[in-house]
């Protein structure tokens, strides 16, 4: 069973929401300048993509960290031939 599930969801949802808001604000500000070009849009989009990938990696690490070691070990033993 996953420990701290709701906490992980809440924290990471907030983190993604902040990053999305920043991206939208940056795009809005950029749209009012001469710098509003395809290459700058793609650069900002690429940065958002990298940031969100990092958040998803953090989510995965948190999930793994919050599983019971006993359950993981038991799962591994079941999946290894000759072990039970």
ChimeraX attribute file (.defattr): number of C-alpha atoms within 10 A of each C-alpha:
attribute: neighborCount
match mode: 1-to-1
recipient: residues
	/A:1	8
	/A:2	12
	/A:3	14
	/A:4	12
	/A:5	13
	/A:6	10
	/A:7	10
	/A:8	17
	/A:9	12
	/A:10	10
	/A:11	12
	/A:12	17
	/A:13	14
	/A:14	12
	/A:15	15
	/A:16	16
	/A:17	12
	/A:18	12
	/A:19	16
	/A:20	15
	/A:21	12
	/A:22	13
	/A:23	16
	/A:24	13
	/A:25	12
	/A:26	13
	/A:27	16
	/A:28	12
	/A:29	12
	/A:30	16
	/A:31	13
	/A:32	9
	/A:33	9
	/A:34	7
	/A:35	12
	/A:36	14
	/A:37	12
	/A:38	9
	/A:39	10
	/A:40	13
	/A:41	16
	/A:42	11
	/A:43	12
	/A:44	17
	/A:45	14
	/A:46	12
	/A:47	13
	/A:48	17
	/A:49	12
	/A:50	12
	/A:51	16
	/A:52	17
	/A:53	12
	/A:54	12
	/A:55	17
	/A:56	14
	/A:57	12
	/A:58	14
	/A:59	17
	/A:60	13
	/A:61	11
	/A:62	16
	/A:63	15
	/A:64	14
	/A:65	12
	/A:66	15
	/A:67	15
	/A:68	12
	/A:69	11
	/A:70	9
	/A:71	11
	/A:72	12
	/A:73	11
	/A:74	11
	/A:75	12
	/A:76	13
	/A:77	13
	/A:78	12
	/A:79	11
	/A:80	9
	/A:81	8
	/A:82	7
	/A:83	8
	/A:84	10
